[in-house]
């Protein structure tokens, strides 16, 4: 099958959730399909990574978008047109022209668009489009502006309305829409009842699966990893370091907390000697893997909506017991007390963390059960096979 895949980012290195998802799909889809990839990039350094993608793609095309989103032209277009900021900052005239020319000279079976805001680059076409919504974007931005001062919220509310309109419009334009979780599917159907999304979940990276039991660490480490360019991760880390960890220390003095990820030191500062903040370069996969495998617990007090959390899946694969909110594990087939411990308040988090640090039987049960679910339901090979079936249905659907 000939697939034209479009992404608003370069799928390498596997640093963000979207990059991890796309790279793993490319690896597994390339075994049976011929993929032409078109990705947007921001700076020339990203071009160095093209060779990593050519291994899985028939062709790779990179198209330039604005490196700095807060440029006058981008802001003005968002303010004085019907387009939301998310589309104007991710638009590339080069990509639109390239896609137009490719569709004229080549016959593709399906166009696979990762995120709705790549779709304005697609000209009118009879080739069926599969739109994959990695998260419901307008919901994410609604959550973001809710924490801002009233006047700023009022100013940004119009952009949220435009964002919701365009996201909904793109759902209707696609032949098939895919969500990554049942929760996201329900949001789509509540807004556009005529759409029946399929679910193509996120997965745990193949490199994260730990076959053998970890060697016990002499120190008890709580871990949170995320990309701190995203509000939800910054919120979670601040809550963990400021509201939860000091209370845990009162009960267990030798416990340590590691907060790691891109841009972490710019967002998280602490004078607590038992808290370590680690900046991770976007291509440093080895450090990410090491931190998961050295930690004792993964604590993710995530309250922002959207998608499914690849960090949670990575912890499951690394045999790292997880404590998170209901929102943090939303969309994953996990049971509280069996695969994960769920906490939604400060006291619940403190109680669950202490419970796992002191109850060895529960610790091992959560570890084992979560790992099995990751292996059985969230391997990228199984997910890619499911996506291939969806491609066939997209082509055959009238």
Secondary structure, DSSP 8 states (H G I E B T S, - for coil): -EEEEEESS---S--SHHHHHHHHHHHHHTTT-EEEEEEEESSGGGGGGHHHHHTT-SEEEEEE--SSTT-HHHHHHHHHSSS-HHHHHT--HHHHHHHHHHHHH---SEEEEESGGGGGG--S-SS-EEEEESS-HHHHHHHHHTTS-HHHHHHHHHHHHHHHHHHHHHHHHSSEEEESSHHHHHHHHHH-TT---EE----B-GGG---S-----SSEEEEEE--TTSHHHHHHHHHIIIIIHHHHHHH-TTEEEEEEETTHHHH-----TTEEEEE--TT-HHHHHHHHHH-SEEEE---S--S--HHHHHHHHTT--EEE-TTTTTTS---BTTTBEE--SHHHHHHHHHHHHH-HHHHHHHHHHHHHHHHHH-BHHHHHHHHHHHHHHHHH--
